[in-house]
Structures are given as C-alpha cells and as structure tokens.
C-alpha cells in the first residue's frame, strides 16, 4: 500500500494533534450526532482503480471481511446507547465481494434503518445469487435501500481510464438491472477532469436521460462529485481560526456526524473516525461505539483537502 501519511509537499505538517507546524491551535471536531454508521466490508475489490483512496484491489486484504454477526454486535450497541443514526452505510473495497453482504444488509434494514451501499455495480453484484438477494431485500424493505454507484465520469473514455477498459459498460449493465428492478440509485463521480461542476452535472444529466435512470444530476447528494485526494499536493493545516475565515462550521465536517467500523487483518473490529482514514492509527477510536464519541483532531491532509476545503461527505 502507498503511504497515506506524510508527503514531501506536507513535510513538517500534520504531526502534533494539538498544534500545527506554525504553532497554532489545531481544529478539532466533536461528534455532535451520529447520522451515519459505516461498515467497511473489506478492502478486496474486483478491480484496481487509479488513485483509490483506500488502495482496494483484488489482492489488498488489509481490511478483511466483516461478518453479519459483527455488524449485529454494533447494531446492538446502538440500541444499548440509545443512538439512532439516520443511515447505515456499507463500503469497501467492493461490498459484494463479501459473501455475507446480503445478511449484513438485511440486519440493518430489519432494524428500520435506511441503508446505503457503495458499489461499482460490476460482476460481484451481478452474480445471480446476489441479484436474487437484492431483489428480495428491495421488495421486503421498499424505499429504504439505496445503492450508490461508482461512476467516475459520464463517458466511457474517462471512466475506463480510471477503472480499466470496458468497466464503464459493465457498470452500466448493472445500473440497467437496478433501474429495471426499481432500486433507488445515486452516483459517486470524481472531479479529476478539467471541467466545471456545472459541465459535469450536465453530462451526467444527459447520460441519465438517455438510459432512463431516475437520478438527479443537480442534487449534490444524488450525484456526488468527490474532490481528488492527491497526497503530493500541499494543503494547509486547519486551525481553530479557519472556521471563521472560511465561513464553515465544524458541524459540517464528516467526523461531526459519522463513524466507521473496520476489521484489520489479525485484529478485532474497531471504530475509526473517518471513512477516508482506515489505516491511520491516530484515527482509530477503539473497539466500541461508546469509546468513539470523542472529538477528532483534523491532523491529516485529507481533513483539509477533502472535508474542509473540498466540502465533501461520504454519507447520503
């Protein structure tokens, strides 16, 4: 795996959780409400994408498969703590590589949660057994299951450049099936190309119209355009003064409302502060949700690039 910590562009920064390299007080974000509890189902994926933030691939099992029983344990803890997030999210890797994905999804749906699954909609999802399980779940829990499809761009040329020749067509085939079965779909795209956001959304709107996808290209949570997380680019550290300067609030940052459960190879499941930083030990908050409720220091380039300056969120 590539280094997810320091880069030459940010040498000397993001070291002390209390202060920045300039000696200013580093911003911290308290968990104000738990809106989304994420489960990382494992880092194995059917493809290797360019600049995948979590290094998912057919060989990376740094985060191993969660089990349905482990998911149930955390859902039980939510009940015990009287926490009721709006949404349970599943991400990977490719979640449908995990053989217990249907069971994990059912566990969350059966407790009344909205469920969001992040998928590339490719061959793992398109296996007959998975399609049958998905159809059953969508029928049993209508309107509560959303699949967010990783579609980097609205053209095959750019999407395939990131995910491999022919991947665009395979993903669209999966989306066509979801469309025909009446699933709720959203899309996760990337802002890698030199286009305005408006141009990107126009392109997606045309694609959706051509294929009959009921997805709002203009809605930022229905067509999510993620900023790139290039560790070679210098980014500023976020201080307490930045909130007023930028006109932003700590309440808007992901770690104010989200946590993620991961399972590292050879270890028990643990709760991390951020979906983007499953490998960073300083963002590991321990094995329980009760112990993961504290404030988080914005002590990583992704905190600035993706969340504060990019304004992105992984939830729906």
N, C-alpha and C positions, 0 to 999 in steps of 0.2 A: 504494500500500500504506500501511496505517496504521503509525504509529510503534511499533516493537517495543522501543524502549529506555526512556527515562525517561517518567514521567507526573508530573502535579502532585502526586499522592499520595506519590511517592517522590523528590521533588526533593532533591538532595544525597546520595542513596544510590546504591550500585552504580556507583561511579565508579572507585575505585582497586582494582585486583585484589588488592592486598596487605592493605589495611586497610579497615574500614568507616567510615562517616561519624563514628562515635564514637571512631575511633582504635583499635578492637580488631582483633585479627588475624582476617582473613577465612578462613573454612574453605576448604580445597582437597580435592579428591577425586582420588586416584590411580587409574589404570586397573589393577585387580587381576587381571582376567581378561576376555577378550573372549568374552562369551556370545552376543551378537547383533551382527552387522554389518548395518546398514540401508543400503538404497539408495533414495534419493528419485528416483522415476522422472520427476519433473517436476511443476510446480505447476498445470498445466492440469487443470480438472475440469469435469464436465458440469453442475454446479450451483454456486450460491453460498450457503454456509451462514452463518447468523448467528454472528459471533464465531469464525470459523475461525482457528485459531492460526497458520496459515501463509498465510492470505489466498488460498487456492485458489479459482479461478473459471474460467469459460470464456475469460477474457482474460488472466489472470495467467500469463505465461511467464517470470517472473523466474528460476525454475529450469527449465531446458529438459530435453528428453527425454534420458535416458541411453540408451546403446546396449548391445546384448548384448556387443559386443567390449569396451567399457569395463568392464562388470561382470566379464567373464572376466579382464581385467587385474588387478583387485583380488583375485579368487579365486586367481589365480596367485601374487600376493604373499602371500596367506595361506599357501599351500603353502611358499613360499620362507622365510617367517618361522617356519614350523612352528607356526602358530596354527590352532586348530581350534575355532571358535565352535560352540556347540550349534545355532545357528539363523541363517539368512539371512532378513532381513525386507525387504519392499518396501512403500513408502508413497508418497503423492503430496501433493497432487493426487489424482486418481483414476488408479491404476496402469494400468487397462485402456484409458485414453486413449492410452497409449504403444504404438505399433504393434509394438514389439519386446518387449512384456511376456511373451508365451509363450516366446520364446527366452531371455530373462533367467531366467525361472523354471526352464526346463529346464537351463540352465547350472549353477544352484545345486543342483538335485535330482540331476543326473548325477554330482556330486562327493560325494554321500552326505549332504548337509546336510538338516536339517529346514527347511522354507520356510514363512514366514508372509506372507500378502498382505493388506494393509489395503484394503478396497474398500467402496463403498456398494452394490454388487451391482445397480446400475441399468443403464440402457441400454448403456453402454460394455461392461460384462461380458456383457450378454445378446445381443450380436451373434452370429449363427450361427457365424462363424469362431472367435470367442473361446470359445464354448461347446464347440465341437468340440476345440479345442486343450486346454482344461481337462480335458475328459473323457479325452482321450488321456494327459495327464500324470498324472491321478489313477489311471488304470489301470496305467500304467508304473511309478509310484512309490507304491504303496498305503500310506496311513497317514502319509505324510511331508509332505503339502501341507495347510496349514490356511488357510482364509480367515476373516479377522476382519471382520465386517460392522458398518458404522457404523449403529447403530440407536439414535438419541438417547434414545428413550423407548418404552415398551411400548404407547403409544396413538398413533393417527394424529394426534390433535389437537396434542399437544406435539411430536411428531417433525416434522410438517409445518410447524409454526410456525418451526422452525429451518431446514428444508431445502426448503420450497416445497410448495404444495398438490398432493396426490397422490403425493408422493415415498414415503410410507410403503407404499402399496400396490405401487408399482413395486419397492421393495426387497424386500418380502415375496415377490413373484413370483420374484425372483432367488434368494432363500433357498429357496423351494419347489423350484426346479430343482436347487440344490445338495443339498438333502435327498434328492430322488429319485435323484440320481446317487451318493449315498453319500459325499459330501465331509465332511470334518471342518470344522465351523464353530464360531467363537466370536463374541462380540458386544462392541462398544465402545459404551457408553452415556455419558450426561452427568448430572451431579448438579446440574443447573440449577434443578430444581423443588423446592419446599419439601416434600420427602418424606424420611423416614428411609431409610437404606440398606436396612434390612430391608424396608420397604414397597416400595422399588424392585425388590428381588430377588423378592419375592412376585409383583409384577406381571409381571415377565419370566417367572417360572416358569409362570404361567397362560398367557401367550402361547405359550411353547414347547410346553406340553402340548396346547394347542388346535390347533397346527399340526404337531405331530409332529416338532419339532426336537430332536435329541439334543444339547442344550446344558445344562450345569449352571448354573443360575441362582445357586446359592450359592457357587460357586467363583470367587474374585477374579480368576483368570487366564482363566476361561472366559466370564464376564460381567464385563467390566472397566468400572467406573464412574469416569470421569475427573472430577477437580475442574475447575471453571471457572478460566480464566486471565484475569481481569479486570485490565487494566493500570491502571485507575482506582482500584483498592483498594490501600491502604497495606499493605505487608508488611514484616516485619523482615528485616534482613540476618543471614546465618548466620555466626556466629563459631566458632572452634575450641571455645569453651566450650559451644556449643549441643548438641554430641553428647551430653555427659553430662546436661545439663539436660533434653533431650527424650527421653533413653533410646534414641537412634538411633545407627547406625554409618555411617560413610562407605561401607562395603561395600554398603549397601542402596540407594545412590543410583545413578541410571541411568548416570552417566558413569564409575562404577567398573567397568562391565561392557559398555558399548555405545559404538559409534561409528557415524556415518552418512556416506555418500558423497553429495555433491550436485554438480550441474553448473550453475553460474550462467551466465546469458546472456553469450556472448562470452568465456568462460573455460574452462579445462580442468577436469575433475573434481577435487574437493577433499574432504578428510575433515574433518568437523566433530564437535565433542564431544557434541552433543546433538540429538536429533530435533526438539526444540521451537524451536531457535535457528539455523535455517539461514541467516539473513540477517545475524546479528551477527558482525562481523569478528573480535572478540576471542575467539570460539569456533571460528574456523577454524584447523585444526591443520596445514594444508599438503596437498600433493598425494598423499602416500604414507601407508600404514598405519604403516610404520616410524617416521615422524616424528610420528605421532599418539598415541603411547603415554604421553605425559607426564601430569602432574597438571593438573586443571582448577580454576580459582578459581570459587567459586559467586558470581559477580558479576552476577546478573540477577534480577529479581523472580520469574521462572518457577522459578529454582532453589529459592527458598523456598516459593512458593505451591504449585507442582505436585509437586516431588520430595521436599523435606524435610518440609514441614508436611502436604502432601496425601498423601504416601506412594505416589504413583503411579509406574508404569513402563510404557513403551510395548511392552516385549517380552512374550512369552508365558510 
